[in-house]
Amino acid sequence: MTDFQEIERRRRIAGVTREALYKRAGINGETYRRTESGRTKPNLRTLEKLEYALQALELEAASS
């Protein structure tokens, strides 16, 4: 499973906004910000949602 830092790295490379990622993943923006700032650690389900959402966004970007 990918960790949050890896998801963030890939998000930046793909040119995906934070908002697009957390909305696509169905995650609350505040939850994303707390995780990004290190105030909380994401649970496995949150990481899975982010991973799947990022994969979908990367595919969309590659096909356009």
N, C-alpha and C positions, 0 to 999 in steps of 0.2 A: 504494500500500500504506500502511496505517495504521501509525504508529509506536507505540512502547510507551506513551508519555505519553498519546496519544489513547485507546488502549485502556483505560488506567487511568482516565482522565476519564470515559469512557462507562460503565465498570464501576461507578464510584461513583454516577453519576446513576441507573443502572438498579437500584441497591441489591443488586448481586451481590457475594458475598463473594469474596475472593482465592482461598480454597480451592475454592469451587465452580467458579471459572473455570479454575484450573490443572488440576483433576481432569477437568473436561469436555474440556479441550484435550489431555489425556494428557501433561502436562508435569510434571516432578518439582518438588515444592514448593521445594526448595532452589534450583533453577534460576530459578524465579520470584522468589524473595527476592533472589538475587544481581542479577538484572536490575533489580528494583525499586529496590534500593539503589545502583545504578550501578556495581557491581563488575564487571559483564560486560554486553556488548551482545548482544541476541538476534539469532540468525541469521534469515534470511528464512523458513525453514520454521517456526520457533517463532512468529514473528509471524503467519503464516498460520493456524496452529493456534489461537492465541489469538483472532484475528479471527473465525474460523468458530465457535468455541465461544461467544464473546460474542454474536454474532448469534443463535445458537440460544437462548441464555439470555434475551436481550432479547425474542425472539418468545414464548417461554414465559411471561415475565412479563406481556407485553401481552395474552395470550390468557386469563389467569387472573383 
